[in-house]
């Protein structure tokens, strides 16, 4: 490893960092084109390859690091004593409710990266972290879209922990043809709303005054029918008349948190409790889900780290038939896989947060969704793979593996399911790519009208097997990561080819090809994981962080694994549904639903 | 050459059979076995037209099956046994088998494998086995072989599947070069494949009760919508029903939703009776329908969509419905919205009268909470008599207040 060649690009890289550093001092730079969305059209923004926070000498981050110390101590001591002892009062004293509340309202005023960092200690306790993250998500939203008045009214109380905010979005039985059962109607003349309905899976801190962020279905006054239907975001205080905490949901994991139903019976809501514009909740939901996805990824990340550490400890301590478990190749490979996943999750999380901090109004919708998707999927994989290493005793109740698996399963499906998340990723990417590729797609779909275009396509020499790229990513990372950067380049090129092919094949019916979209989601997720890992490893090695050479190895492993995943998935997309088995599966499902389940008769059935 | 002649004969006989396929099933299987005999023996063209006269023109055998008093399986088998024991030569056994085959439905044994085996057992063992190549090739004992082929054909028509024991019997009678064996092997190739091919398998045996069959029929029709619910009502539940009968009604939540959204200005029709066949039973059924919502259907017309335009892909929030091309407004055409009308429910009643259909509407109101009429609605009942093409019309007003 090391500089074998002189690289003018290394200087370029440094220059980019410098530009960013300078602008950071003036708060933040103008937004750049979205990173992952651009992958879908085969473009990469090399300016975003340097890992954020790289060269900040005295930014928020180190300050946050020192302030985290008491928190870390508190949580590690807590674990030794009694986890249940962690009461709300202690959390208040530690200032955990105020991390991202602006300084104007007596908060700490941390940005994304710093507040994520500062909340790491509490996320290690999954049950506590879950509640705290929900609180912070609401604060994030208020900070971004709340009016001055709303901020003054809520933020000081939220920061001090007198008021604990939580999201009340999802419902137990959503209606068949609408978003939510919960309805709000504007009382004519009085500018106030009446809220009715019930929400489920609301994370509640016990015995406190709570502030619920409620999404409700509303009808625009002058537009009839489904066109006028929209969602509106309300802030509802738990002490308002009509708000009632319902039964507690017993859940598989995170038993320390209380999840409840919340009922709203004719709750009167004034106009200033509406967040953003009424009927326009979907636009703000984007900001809401972005925050919640990022923050829940952190909880997942902490759990994954804990599981990995526990498993490593277990394999170091255990000997079977005179063999150290840690020396078995199967264990080693498993541990390293988990290491790569955790490394990638962490890199993605802080890269995304860094983008938010550094660039004004940067579009990270896709990045945050991908971070959550990757984190939760890998977390669940780690948790279930652990069972194989630990063996039968791993499922005894109370075992750390068992608790970890339960918590992982809880995080995996809490709120939005992983499948909808993957659809979201693919659709968002396709939406962006569709706008950019529209004219080309139209030409490809009508080849006889555009012979020149098609002829040009025939002459192209690039293929999924062997994509041609000119991104020169390797000139923006440390030379040891040459091969890894090459993997990213090829993967991005393949993704673009796959997207273009899907558009050409299906037109706008592509939104119905969910199986292929799932592959797209997987591909873009993998590429972002590779990107973030390479960026981070390159930074670590360049500035000489401890064990940076192993980080290089990790990033290389993430990339070679990722390249193969992307290649396989792209080949499947190129093969089409008759080659990649999708057609068989879709056909099977017809009979499956007709028979309402397993349809094959017993293998020993007698016919003649 | 002989074999080709046989083939021609077979083709003719199947053609004839398909002509009368529209009749009731037992009638279909009154096969005319005399054809082969008349062609090979007398060559008299008039004998062919004589139809069932085949066995009558054979004075040597008294048709014991026609004369039997007690028409049960036991008597049938006893008669076969008597014939076997009557004399060692078993004269006229071919004619006997043909006569026995013809009268099977009268004895209700046409689906019984055991009976077919008993008939094959009438044939002498070993005598008809060809001993050289020429015999094998030129259909040794053609009349006997054709007789058993006809027997197998009748089994096939009735859907009776042979078993391995029958193979052994045929081997003993005709040897492994015999034509009946080839027929048997072909049957054993195809019949197991066809046996369970129906997408709507019926219970075996099919119940004899009309109500049960009506349930099967409505269930079968309701498979277009997997969420359909079948209700069986009794008109006794209503106080002002004239007919006392049962009503099998099929409706799905989707249909109930369509009905709820149906404009009250537009009429609903009950139409029928239409026919559905369950095995060999006919069931009359009625539909509750309205004229097609042409506006809605035109709105969904695919031709209006530009499939090439990929610049407007929507992304749903909070994990709700994945977008589809056709429902930009969240609307989808349901399977019940056909071009010629929207079907809200189907039913079969015990009496198929107008009164029972009105009772059906009232009972539906009770069964489906979502079946809100919101005041009176006009329902027209169109019952067209299937045989005279006459339409019996009536209009009634139904409302939940009436109950």
Interface residues (C-beta under 8 A of the other chain):
Chain A: X169 X170 X174 X177 X179 X215 X226 X227 X282 X285 X286 X289 X416 X417 X420 X421 X423 X424 X427 X428 X430 X431 X434 X435 X437 X438 X441 X442 X445 X446 X503 X507 X508 X509 X510 X511 X512 X514 X593 X594 X596 X607 X608
Chain B: X161 X162 X163 X188 X191 X192 X195 X196 X199 X223 X226 X305 X306 X307 X308 X309 X310 X311 X312 X313 X314 X315 X316 X317 X318 X319 X320 X322 X323 X324 X325 X329 X330 X331
